[in-house]
Structure formats: structure tokens, C-alpha cells
Amino acid sequence: MSTRADMAMHVLPGIPLIEAGDDLAAILHAALGRLPVTLADGDVLVLAQKIVSKAEGRLVRLADVTPSARAVALGAETDKDPRLVQLILDESTEILRQRPGMLLVRHRRGFVGAHAGIDQSNIDHADGEGALLLPVDPDASAMALHAALLELSGKRIAVIIADSMNRAWRLGTIGGAIGCAGLQVLDDLRGSSDMYGRELKVTLINRADSLAAGACLLMGESVERTPAVLIQGLPWRPTAQTARDIIRPLAEDMFR
């Protein structure tokens, strides 16, 4: 499935700082209404993970965390606060690599990344040092927003929840999809032919991560306060795929 040449991305204006319990769907719907565009079925809304986590109350105060003996030992080895290490352990199923300043883990949702996606930037530390965890179930969060926006707008707006990710053998982070609803996340071209008639045997295009990466460039990573981007002009068809469909099975992991 190819993309159309008139694909466009629009940064949503006027989104306030999100707090626990905020009606994120209503806030996003209001911001969509301020765009000079007409919403359509198949539009894709890419959201920074941080606003979803904040709305869902995933901010944890480190003063409330009691580190285990393992967290204390890992904290000493990695020069990290053992309370933060405890949160990383709680959110992970496996530690893959460690060195001073870094813990590479497999998150309990299946994806691999540094510190289980736990972040301490762009959160309020006025009441004591805190850390923001990923949504408990990003796919479920995306599905709930997808359904709420359908009710509010009458349009089937796909939702991607994006987070910064590391990649093996590459410097820097790139936006990736951790939660998806309402869009085809993978284009499987295996069995089709290239322009010369040669059969494609391994071509699997990750649409969700590609869209998340492009949108994250517009969102920024520091003080921009633009955590949502609307993407229009993509081919669309209903699908039940989610971000879980992107995770490579452990049996195919070539880096273990």
C-alpha cells in the first residue's frame, strides 16, 4: 500500500499542560477544532506518550518508592537512584544490558529500550523528585481515545501513542509507536513483486513507527509544548492491528 503525495502533518495548537484526571479526548477534540482543516475518516493523530501518561496518573514520587536490595545494587553499578531503578525493575521483564548511567531492559509490554521508558523530564518536581511511567496498556489507551474521538467528532481518527526509542547500532533516539488503534500498523508486501517482477520475500513496512517518527520531529523533545500531530492524506482501511503486532517474537531476536 503506497502513501499519497498530498500527505500533510499539522501540529495541534493550544494544548495545555496535562494533569492527572484530565479529559484528554475532549482536550484533543478542542485542539483539532482549531486546525484549519476538515477531519476525515482515516486521519491519524499522533500523541506524545507523556500527555497520555500524565492524564492517566502515571507520575510517581520517588519518596514513595522503597528500593529492593537488587535495586540498591544495580543503582550502585549504574550510578542511578535506586528508587528509580526499582521503578525500572517493576516495569520490566528482563535486564538486557547495563553500564554506568544506563539500563537497557525489555518492558513488560514487549518492546526494548532504556529505563523502561521512564522519564523525569518535563514533569513538575515541585512536590519532590518524580518519574513518569508509560501507560499501563498503551494499546488500550489508544483504543479508548480512538473511541472517544469517534463519539466527539463523528470521524474514525486513528491514534498512535509515540515515545522516543533507541535502535541497535544507531546513535540518537527516534519516535516509535507504543500504542495504536484504528490504523494498519504493518504493510506486509511479502509475496508481491518489485518493479522488475522479482518476488519480495522479506519486505514488511512498519507504518506506525514511520508515522510516529515523522510526527515526533514536529513535536520536539524539550520546551515546544506541542505534543500532538494530525496526519492527513494516508490511504485508510479499518483494521484491528495494534502496537503489539510490531513486537518481534523472542524466537526471532538476533541480538540475544
Backbone as CSV, one residue per row, in Angstrom:
resi,resn,N_x,N_y,N_z,CA_x,CA_y,CA_z,C_x,C_y,C_z
1,MET,0.855,-1.187,0.000,0.000,0.000,0.000,0.895,1.242,0.000
2,SER,0.765,2.082,-0.975,1.614,3.271,-1.072,0.935,4.465,-0.425
3,THR,1.746,5.464,-0.029,1.195,6.684,0.545,0.914,7.678,-0.572
4,ARG,0.000,8.605,-0.299,-0.352,9.607,-1.300,0.613,10.777,-1.230
5,ALA,0.765,11.466,-2.355,1.716,12.573,-2.426,1.247,13.784,-1.633
6,ASP,-0.059,13.855,-1.309,-0.576,15.033,-0.625,-0.705,14.818,0.886
7,MET,0.032,13.874,1.430,0.029,13.678,2.872,0.521,14.940,3.569
8,ALA,-0.147,15.321,4.656,0.207,16.541,5.370,0.172,16.291,6.868
9,MET,1.031,17.011,7.610,1.076,16.921,9.064,0.754,18.284,9.656
10,HIS,-0.072,18.290,10.707,-0.487,19.531,11.346,-0.268,19.424,12.853
11,VAL,0.496,20.357,13.414,0.690,20.399,14.860,-0.558,20.967,15.513
12,LEU,-1.099,20.280,16.503,-2.290,20.767,17.192,-1.930,21.932,18.107
13,PRO,-2.641,23.047,17.984,-2.312,24.230,18.797,-3.056,24.246,20.129
14,GLY,-2.479,24.959,21.092,-3.192,25.311,22.311,-3.475,24.189,23.279
15,ILE,-2.672,23.122,23.260,-2.882,22.051,24.236,-2.250,22.476,25.563
16,PRO,-3.018,22.507,26.643,-2.471,22.954,27.928,-1.590,21.878,28.557
17,LEU,-0.915,22.240,29.643,-0.195,21.235,30.412,-1.204,20.249,30.993
18,ILE,-0.960,18.977,30.762,-1.912,17.941,31.142,-1.639,17.486,32.578
19,GLU,-2.728,17.272,33.320,-2.632,16.792,34.688,-3.458,15.519,34.839
20,ALA,-3.181,14.797,35.905,-3.895,13.549,36.166,-5.399,13.795,36.223
21,GLY,-6.150,12.934,35.521,-7.602,13.041,35.519,-8.170,13.919,34.434
22,ASP,-7.331,14.629,33.692,-7.840,15.466,32.602,-8.543,14.618,31.544
23,ASP,-9.581,15.185,30.943,-10.285,14.517,29.844,-9.483,14.774,28.572
24,LEU,-8.542,13.876,28.306,-7.614,14.090,27.195,-8.337,14.096,25.852
25,ALA,-9.328,13.241,25.691,-10.070,13.209,24.425,-10.742,14.543,24.157
26,ALA,-11.357,15.129,25.170,-12.017,16.421,24.993,-11.016,17.517,24.681
27,ILE,-9.865,17.486,25.328,-8.821,18.481,25.073,-8.310,18.359,23.643
28,LEU,-8.098,17.138,23.196,-7.616,16.917,21.835,-8.676,17.307,20.803
29,HIS,-9.931,16.995,21.090,-11.008,17.353,20.163,-11.097,18.866,19.999
30,ALA,-10.945,19.591,21.102,-10.969,21.052,21.018,-9.795,21.567,20.201
31,ALA,-8.620,20.967,20.388,-7.443,21.389,19.624,-7.600,21.065,18.146
32,LEU,-8.183,19.919,17.840,-8.444,19.576,16.438,-9.370,20.604,15.799
33,GLY,-10.324,21.101,16.568,-11.254,22.098,16.048,-10.603,23.425,15.733
34,ARG,-9.426,23.671,16.283,-8.714,24.921,15.999,-7.843,24.820,14.748
35,LEU,-7.721,23.622,14.182,-6.946,23.467,12.955,-7.768,23.941,11.748
36,PRO,-7.115,24.542,10.751,-7.830,24.994,9.552,-8.003,23.873,8.528
37,VAL,-8.437,22.698,8.999,-8.608,21.540,8.119,-9.935,20.875,8.454
38,THR,-10.386,20.024,7.540,-11.591,19.231,7.756,-11.194,17.810,8.107
39,LEU,-11.655,17.329,9.250,-11.323,15.980,9.665,-11.995,14.961,8.751
40,ALA,-11.317,13.807,8.577,-11.849,12.756,7.717,-11.534,11.399,8.320
41,ASP,-12.370,10.406,7.984,-12.052,9.035,8.379,-10.655,8.676,7.871
42,GLY,-9.870,8.054,8.723,-8.529,7.650,8.336,-7.451,8.636,8.687
43,ASP,-7.817,9.835,9.153,-6.793,10.738,9.691,-6.114,10.051,10.874
44,VAL,-4.856,10.389,11.105,-4.082,9.750,12.170,-3.621,10.820,13.152
45,LEU,-3.923,10.625,14.417,-3.494,11.540,15.463,-2.357,10.883,16.242
46,VAL,-1.181,11.514,16.189,-0.010,11.001,16.900,0.174,11.820,18.173
47,LEU,0.249,11.126,19.300,0.345,11.783,20.604,1.654,11.417,21.291
48,ALA,2.262,12.394,21.933,3.406,12.098,22.782,2.929,11.266,23.965
49,GLN,3.665,10.221,24.245,3.316,9.337,25.361,3.127,10.107,26.660
50,LYS,3.894,11.168,26.807,3.914,11.883,28.083,2.550,12.437,28.458
51,ILE,1.786,12.963,27.505,0.492,13.536,27.880,-0.507,12.437,28.232
52,VAL,-0.369,11.279,27.608,-1.252,10.164,27.953,-0.926,9.672,29.361
53,SER,0.357,9.512,29.651,0.767,9.060,30.983,0.336,10.049,32.059
54,LYS,0.496,11.336,31.795,0.090,12.341,32.780,-1.406,12.273,33.034
55,ALA,-2.207,12.196,31.979,-3.655,12.141,32.145,-4.075,10.895,32.914
56,GLU,-3.331,9.811,32.755,-3.675,8.555,33.414,-3.063,8.436,34.807
57,GLY,-2.419,9.497,35.280,-1.895,9.494,36.635,-0.700,8.595,36.845
58,ARG,0.191,8.537,35.857,1.351,7.641,35.945,2.585,8.323,36.520
59,LEU,2.410,9.488,37.117,3.515,10.175,37.783,3.711,9.577,39.174
60,VAL,4.949,9.175,39.466,5.284,8.565,40.752,6.310,9.433,41.459
61,ARG,6.086,9.710,42.737,7.064,10.436,43.538,8.082,9.446,44.083
62,LEU,9.368,9.735,43.889,10.405,8.810,44.319,10.403,8.623,45.832
63,ALA,9.925,9.615,46.562,9.847,9.486,48.013,8.918,8.354,48.433
64,ASP,8.004,7.952,47.541,7.058,6.885,47.849,7.565,5.504,47.440
65,VAL,8.772,5.434,46.885,9.323,4.174,46.375,10.356,3.629,47.367
66,THR,10.203,2.359,47.738,11.177,1.687,48.599,11.992,0.728,47.752
67,PRO,13.278,0.994,47.534,14.085,0.135,46.667,14.428,-1.200,47.330
68,SER,14.430,-2.234,46.520,14.838,-3.557,46.977,16.356,-3.643,47.031
69,ALA,16.857,-4.729,47.608,18.305,-4.930,47.648,18.879,-4.989,46.237
70,ARG,18.134,-5.602,45.315,18.610,-5.662,43.926,18.683,-4.272,43.312
71,ALA,17.682,-3.437,43.588,17.680,-2.080,43.049,18.839,-1.264,43.616
72,VAL,19.118,-1.458,44.886,20.242,-0.744,45.502,21.556,-1.156,44.848
73,ALA,21.729,-2.468,44.621,22.963,-2.955,43.997,23.092,-2.451,42.560
74,LEU,22.002,-2.509,41.803,22.034,-2.023,40.420,22.250,-0.513,40.372
75,GLY,21.684,0.185,41.337,21.889,1.623,41.397,23.350,1.977,41.586
76,ALA,24.028,1.209,42.426,25.455,1.447,42.648,26.264,1.139,41.394
77,GLU,25.875,0.094,40.657,26.605,-0.306,39.451,26.384,0.676,38.304
78,THR,25.210,1.308,38.265,24.858,2.159,37.128,24.840,3.648,37.464
79,ASP,25.198,3.992,38.698,25.187,5.385,39.147,23.794,6.004,39.023
80,LYS,22.768,5.222,39.357,21.397,5.715,39.266,20.734,5.623,40.638
81,ASP,19.772,6.492,40.857,18.998,6.481,42.091,18.328,5.113,42.234
82,PRO,18.566,4.387,43.338,17.969,3.048,43.482,16.445,3.070,43.457
83,ARG,15.836,4.177,43.828,14.372,4.268,43.753,13.917,4.269,42.296
84,LEU,14.665,4.980,41.442,14.361,4.966,40.012,14.615,3.578,39.424
85,VAL,15.688,2.944,39.862,15.994,1.586,39.406,14.866,0.639,39.789
86,GLN,14.301,0.812,40.975,13.189,-0.051,41.392,11.999,0.097,40.458
87,LEU,11.699,1.325,40.055,10.605,1.532,39.106,10.901,0.854,37.773
88,ILE,12.155,0.941,37.335,12.550,0.290,36.082,12.359,-1.218,36.190
89,LEU,12.768,-1.791,37.307,12.596,-3.230,37.513,11.124,-3.607,37.525
90,ASP,10.315,-2.796,38.165,8.878,-3.083,38.255,8.210,-3.060,36.880
91,GLU,8.723,-2.229,35.980,8.122,-2.069,34.655,8.723,-3.011,33.612
92,SER,9.691,-3.826,33.999,10.443,-4.631,33.041,10.327,-6.117,33.339
93,THR,10.617,-6.910,32.320,10.675,-8.359,32.492,12.099,-8.887,32.425
94,GLU,13.042,-8.073,31.920,14.406,-8.565,31.730,15.366,-7.390,31.583
95,ILE,16.505,-7.475,32.236,17.590,-6.516,32.008,18.509,-7.109,30.953
96,LEU,18.674,-6.384,29.854,19.470,-6.886,28.733,20.919,-6.408,28.786
97,ARG,21.117,-5.145,29.141,22.465,-4.574,29.237,22.480,-3.526,30.340
98,GLN,23.636,-3.317,30.921,23.766,-2.262,31.925,25.182,-1.707,31.897
99,ARG,25.274,-0.438,32.176,26.555,0.254,32.306,26.280,1.529,33.091
100,PRO,27.307,2.226,33.562,27.057,3.468,34.300,26.149,4.429,33.522
101,GLY,25.053,4.821,34.153,24.126,5.757,33.536,23.046,5.148,32.687
102,MET,23.044,3.805,32.495,22.086,3.221,31.565,21.706,1.802,31.962
103,LEU,20.412,1.526,31.855,19.865,0.175,31.970,19.011,-0.083,30.732
104,LEU,19.398,-1.065,29.935,18.617,-1.448,28.756,17.769,-2.646,29.145
105,VAL,16.448,-2.506,29.004,15.547,-3.538,29.505,14.477,-3.881,28.471
106,ARG,13.842,-5.021,28.721,12.644,-5.385,27.956,11.434,-4.997,28.791
107,HIS,10.674,-4.049,28.301,9.481,-3.591,29.006,8.464,-4.721,29.071
108,ARG,7.611,-4.691,30.072,6.622,-5.754,30.224,5.617,-5.784,29.081
109,ARG,5.549,-4.716,28.273,4.703,-4.734,27.082,5.414,-5.334,25.873
110,GLY,6.720,-5.674,26.028,7.419,-6.408,24.973,8.520,-5.660,24.263
111,PHE,8.471,-4.320,24.236,9.492,-3.595,23.489,10.736,-3.378,24.353
112,VAL,11.850,-3.152,23.671,13.146,-2.992,24.325,13.546,-1.527,24.300
113,GLY,14.068,-1.024,25.428,14.507,0.363,25.463,15.205,0.686,26.767
114,ALA,15.737,1.881,26.824,16.439,2.327,28.025,15.438,2.704,29.109
115,HIS,15.675,2.197,30.313,14.974,2.623,31.526,13.473,2.377,31.488
116,ALA,13.034,1.418,30.665,11.615,1.052,30.571,10.737,2.235,30.185
117,GLY,11.321,3.197,29.482,10.547,4.358,29.049,10.254,5.348,30.145
118,ILE,10.790,5.134,31.343,10.532,6.037,32.468,11.331,7.317,32.275
119,ASP,10.677,8.453,32.474,11.273,9.746,32.146,11.098,10.710,33.318
120,GLN,12.078,11.596,33.479,11.991,12.622,34.519,12.014,14.031,33.951
121,SER,11.960,14.162,32.639,11.977,15.480,32.019,10.553,15.967,31.783
122,ASN,10.397,17.290,31.787,9.107,17.932,31.516,7.986,17.431,32.419
123,ILE,8.328,17.187,33.694,7.320,16.917,34.703,7.594,17.834,35.892
124,ASP,6.566,18.083,36.676,6.671,19.008,37.802,7.289,18.301,39.006
125,HIS,8.438,18.803,39.451,9.112,18.229,40.616,8.908,19.092,41.869
126,ALA,7.902,19.984,41.841,7.707,20.906,42.958,7.387,20.171,44.256
127,ASP,6.714,19.035,44.170,6.339,18.275,45.362,7.335,17.161,45.665
128,GLY,8.524,17.252,45.109,9.536,16.220,45.294,9.863,15.546,43.983
129,GLU,11.062,14.987,43.895,11.519,14.386,42.648,10.580,13.258,42.226
130,GLY,10.230,13.269,40.945,9.290,12.280,40.438,9.777,11.615,39.178
131,ALA,8.990,10.661,38.710,9.275,9.952,37.467,7.952,9.593,36.805
132,LEU,7.931,9.680,35.489,6.704,9.407,34.737,6.829,8.058,34.044
133,LEU,5.911,7.147,34.359,5.902,5.821,33.763,5.063,5.814,32.483
134,LEU,5.306,4.823,31.629,4.469,4.653,30.447,3.050,4.266,30.864
135,PRO,2.073,4.464,29.988,0.723,3.969,30.291,0.756,2.479,30.612
136,VAL,-0.155,2.037,31.457,-0.197,0.620,31.825,-0.379,-0.247,30.587
137,ASP,-1.265,0.153,29.687,-1.525,-0.579,28.444,-1.702,0.454,27.330
138,PRO,-0.610,0.824,26.637,-0.718,1.879,25.621,-1.713,1.573,24.510
139,ASP,-1.847,0.301,24.117,-2.836,-0.035,23.088,-4.252,0.239,23.584
140,ALA,-4.517,-0.115,24.837,-5.843,0.156,25.403,-6.092,1.657,25.516
141,SER,-5.048,2.410,25.859,-5.183,3.864,25.930,-5.516,4.439,24.556
142,ALA,-4.819,3.949,23.523,-5.075,4.416,22.164,-6.485,4.049,21.721
143,MET,-6.919,2.837,22.071,-8.268,2.409,21.690,-9.334,3.269,22.358
144,ALA,-9.121,3.609,23.634,-10.102,4.444,24.339,-10.181,5.833,23.722
145,LEU,-9.043,6.410,23.361,-9.043,7.726,22.726,-9.662,7.657,21.333
146,HIS,-9.367,6.591,20.603,-9.953,6.390,19.271,-11.480,6.368,19.363
147,ALA,-12.011,5.629,20.337,-13.463,5.534,20.508,-14.052,6.866,20.957
148,ALA,-13.377,7.552,21.871,-13.896,8.832,22.367,-13.901,9.889,21.274
149,LEU,-12.869,9.921,20.450,-12.813,10.904,19.367,-13.849,10.606,18.289
150,LEU,-14.158,9.331,18.081,-15.234,8.977,17.155,-16.564,9.524,17.665
151,GLU,-16.796,9.388,18.952,-18.045,9.888,19.532,-18.107,11.411,19.470
152,LEU,-16.970,12.067,19.700,-16.961,13.535,19.733,-16.997,14.155,18.337
153,SER,-16.291,13.533,17.388,-16.126,14.151,16.069,-16.947,13.489,14.975
154,GLY,-17.371,12.246,15.205,-18.054,11.505,14.157,-17.108,10.940,13.115
155,LYS,-15.792,11.079,13.331,-14.790,10.598,12.384,-13.931,9.509,13.030
156,ARG,-13.541,8.547,12.195,-12.691,7.453,12.673,-11.222,7.895,12.598
157,ILE,-10.788,8.570,13.653,-9.427,9.101,13.710,-8.534,8.064,14.383
158,ALA,-7.587,7.546,13.642,-6.647,6.584,14.212,-5.754,7.293,15.227
159,VAL,-5.282,6.536,16.203,-4.451,7.104,17.268,-3.158,6.312,17.388
160,ILE,-2.043,7.035,17.407,-0.732,6.456,17.711,-0.199,7.152,18.953
161,ILE,0.199,6.379,19.944,0.910,6.917,21.097,2.392,6.663,20.853
162,ALA,3.169,7.743,20.816,4.571,7.647,20.409,5.498,7.953,21.577
163,ASP,6.652,7.294,21.548,7.682,7.544,22.551,9.041,7.494,21.873
164,SER,10.027,8.143,22.473,11.384,8.104,21.944,11.981,6.726,22.183
165,MET,12.635,6.180,21.169,13.208,4.838,21.256,14.648,4.832,20.791
166,ASN,15.420,3.898,21.350,16.785,3.646,20.887,16.768,2.548,19.839
167,ARG,17.808,2.508,19.012,17.925,1.454,17.997,19.321,0.894,18.028
168,ALA,19.423,-0.433,17.844,20.730,-1.082,17.865,21.642,-0.492,16.797
169,TRP,22.858,-0.162,17.197,23.926,0.319,16.313,23.648,1.696,15.719
170,ARG,22.703,2.444,16.262,22.405,3.783,15.761,22.438,4.757,16.920
171,LEU,23.043,5.931,16.698,23.054,6.973,17.709,21.746,7.758,17.680
172,GLY,21.345,8.245,18.850,20.160,9.087,18.930,18.875,8.281,19.027
173,THR,17.842,8.965,19.491,16.528,8.339,19.599,15.666,8.726,18.401
174,ILE,14.609,7.960,18.202,13.660,8.218,17.127,12.269,7.884,17.653
175,GLY,11.273,8.603,17.197,9.913,8.329,17.649,9.442,6.969,17.181
176,GLY,8.802,6.227,18.070,8.245,4.923,17.738,6.882,4.758,18.369
177,ALA,6.082,3.864,17.829,4.725,3.647,18.301,4.710,2.621,19.426
178,ILE,4.143,3.002,20.584,3.974,2.054,21.678,2.511,1.695,21.888
179,GLY,1.612,2.467,21.284,0.191,2.177,21.338,-0.475,2.604,20.049
180,CYS,-1.376,1.793,19.527,-2.030,2.112,18.249,-3.476,1.626,18.260
181,ALA,-4.315,2.372,17.561,-5.709,1.961,17.371,-6.234,2.596,16.098
182,GLY,-6.894,1.779,15.277,-7.596,2.308,14.125,-6.796,2.445,12.851
183,LEU,-5.554,1.924,12.826,-4.785,2.007,11.596,-4.018,0.722,11.369
184,GLN,-3.652,0.504,10.124,-2.822,-0.642,9.772,-1.388,-0.320,10.166
185,VAL,-0.837,-1.055,11.115,0.497,-0.737,11.618,1.593,-1.321,10.748
186,LEU,1.301,-2.415,10.044,2.289,-3.067,9.193,1.734,-3.270,7.788
187,ASP,2.553,-2.994,6.785,2.248,-3.349,5.399,3.095,-4.560,5.037
188,ASP,2.465,-5.699,4.858,3.180,-6.930,4.518,3.198,-7.082,2.998
189,LEU,4.363,-6.823,2.410,4.496,-6.907,0.949,5.088,-8.228,0.488
190,ARG,5.298,-9.139,1.429,5.856,-10.442,1.057,4.914,-11.182,0.114
191,GLY,5.475,-11.703,-0.955,4.678,-12.392,-1.958,4.306,-11.530,-3.145
192,SER,4.427,-10.209,-2.996,4.192,-9.315,-4.140,5.498,-9.165,-4.929
193,SER,5.468,-8.344,-5.967,6.635,-8.217,-6.843,7.153,-6.797,-6.864
194,ASP,8.457,-6.648,-7.080,9.034,-5.318,-7.233,8.811,-4.825,-8.661
195,MET,9.388,-3.676,-9.015,9.123,-3.080,-10.317,9.692,-3.899,-11.479
196,TYR,10.547,-4.863,-11.172,11.103,-5.719,-12.217,10.521,-7.131,-12.176
197,GLY,9.493,-7.322,-11.366,8.840,-8.616,-11.300,9.460,-9.594,-10.330
198,ARG,10.476,-9.155,-9.580,11.117,-10.043,-8.618,10.252,-10.129,-7.362
199,GLU,10.062,-11.350,-6.863,9.215,-11.545,-5.690,9.861,-10.957,-4.436
200,LEU,9.054,-10.215,-3.678,9.515,-9.678,-2.396,9.298,-10.741,-1.325
201,LYS,10.373,-11.090,-0.614,10.292,-12.189,0.342,10.365,-11.746,1.801
202,VAL,10.903,-10.558,2.055,11.074,-10.134,3.449,10.540,-8.727,3.717
203,THR,9.945,-8.078,2.738,9.571,-6.672,2.883,8.324,-6.503,3.744
204,LEU,8.540,-5.944,4.934,7.476,-5.681,5.881,7.655,-4.241,6.348
205,ILE,6.749,-3.361,5.955,6.888,-1.928,6.227,6.155,-1.568,7.510
206,ASN,6.870,-0.922,8.417,6.287,-0.508,9.689,5.707,0.901,9.529
207,ARG,4.418,0.965,9.241,3.758,2.251,9.035,3.663,3.037,10.334
208,ALA,3.345,2.370,11.419,3.120,3.066,12.685,4.379,3.771,13.167
209,ASP,5.508,3.067,13.161,6.757,3.689,13.593,7.176,4.814,12.648
210,SER,6.956,4.631,11.354,7.321,5.669,10.390,6.522,6.944,10.630
211,LEU,5.221,6.793,10.875,4.384,7.956,11.151,4.768,8.602,12.484
212,ALA,5.057,7.782,13.487,5.458,8.307,14.789,6.760,9.089,14.680
213,ALA,7.706,8.579,13.906,8.998,9.259,13.759,8.823,10.623,13.107
214,GLY,8.021,10.691,12.057,7.799,11.971,11.383,7.092,12.969,12.280
215,ALA,6.086,12.496,13.003,5.339,13.396,13.883,6.205,13.890,15.031
216,CYS,7.072,13.033,15.558,7.912,13.433,16.690,8.902,14.520,16.299
217,LEU,9.293,14.570,15.035,10.153,15.662,14.585,9.443,17.004,14.743
218,LEU,8.145,17.029,14.488,7.382,18.266,14.638,7.082,18.576,16.099
219,MET,6.872,17.534,16.898,6.575,17.755,18.320,7.746,18.374,19.065
220,GLY,8.957,17.920,18.765,10.118,18.345,19.530,10.262,17.527,20.797
221,GLU,11.373,17.765,21.519,11.691,16.947,22.684,11.959,17.767,23.942
222,SER,11.796,19.094,23.893,12.194,19.869,25.069,11.084,20.814,25.537
223,VAL,11.046,22.056,25.028,10.132,23.059,25.580,9.040,23.477,24.588
224,GLU,8.850,22.710,23.531,7.932,23.149,22.472,6.459,23.147,22.896
225,ARG,6.076,22.253,23.790,4.689,22.136,24.248,3.729,21.895,23.078
226,THR,4.149,21.037,22.151,3.322,20.645,21.016,3.280,19.116,20.951
227,PRO,2.497,18.475,21.838,2.563,17.024,21.983,1.610,16.229,21.100
228,ALA,1.047,16.841,20.070,0.103,16.118,19.224,0.192,16.619,17.788
229,VAL,0.132,15.681,16.848,0.210,15.998,15.425,-0.856,15.209,14.679
230,LEU,-1.594,15.883,13.810,-2.580,15.229,12.956,-1.966,14.980,11.583
231,ILE,-2.090,13.747,11.116,-1.583,13.378,9.789,-2.779,13.074,8.891
232,GLN,-2.819,13.743,7.733,-3.914,13.547,6.788,-3.368,13.109,5.434
233,GLY,-4.226,12.449,4.671,-3.875,12.094,3.303,-3.376,10.674,3.118
234,LEU,-3.378,9.863,4.165,-2.927,8.478,4.043,-4.052,7.577,3.547
235,PRO,-3.719,6.560,2.764,-4.734,5.554,2.433,-5.235,4.917,3.727
236,TRP,-6.503,4.551,3.757,-7.085,4.075,5.005,-8.014,2.905,4.764
237,ARG,-7.961,1.967,5.699,-8.951,0.908,5.749,-9.039,0.419,7.190
238,PRO,-10.213,-0.044,7.627,-10.367,-0.488,9.016,-9.423,-1.646,9.320
239,THR,-8.949,-1.709,10.552,-8.037,-2.776,10.960,-8.111,-2.954,12.460
240,ALA,-7.781,-4.154,12.897,-7.733,-4.449,14.326,-6.285,-4.519,14.823
241,GLN,-5.328,-4.156,13.988,-3.934,-4.215,14.395,-3.647,-3.195,15.503
242,THR,-2.690,-3.548,16.365,-2.246,-2.653,17.427,-0.723,-2.653,17.467
243,ALA,-0.164,-1.875,18.385,1.290,-1.825,18.503,1.873,-3.160,18.936
244,ARG,1.095,-4.011,19.554,1.590,-5.333,19.919,1.998,-6.126,18.699
245,ASP,1.390,-5.826,17.552,1.717,-6.557,16.327,3.083,-6.179,15.776
246,ILE,3.687,-5.112,16.308,5.003,-4.682,15.838,6.126,-5.448,16.530
247,ILE,5.872,-5.949,17.731,6.926,-6.571,18.533,7.431,-7.839,17.853
248,ARG,8.744,-7.898,17.656,9.347,-9.084,17.058,9.335,-10.223,18.092
249,PRO,8.905,-11.410,17.696,8.899,-12.540,18.640,10.309,-12.829,19.171
250,LEU,10.391,-13.244,20.427,11.695,-13.513,21.025,12.478,-14.570,20.244
251,ALA,11.758,-15.515,19.624,12.441,-16.561,18.861,13.187,-15.998,17.664
252,GLU,12.830,-14.781,17.224,13.487,-14.174,16.072,14.488,-13.084,16.479
253,ASP,14.757,-12.961,17.785,15.661,-11.935,18.291,17.099,-12.300,17.941
254,MET,17.734,-11.519,17.075,19.104,-11.815,16.621,20.164,-11.160,17.502
255,PHE,19.758,-10.393,18.526,20.711,-9.683,19.358,20.883,-10.327,20.736
256,ARG,20.164,-11.399,21.008,20.279,-12.065,22.301,21.573,-12.870,22.385
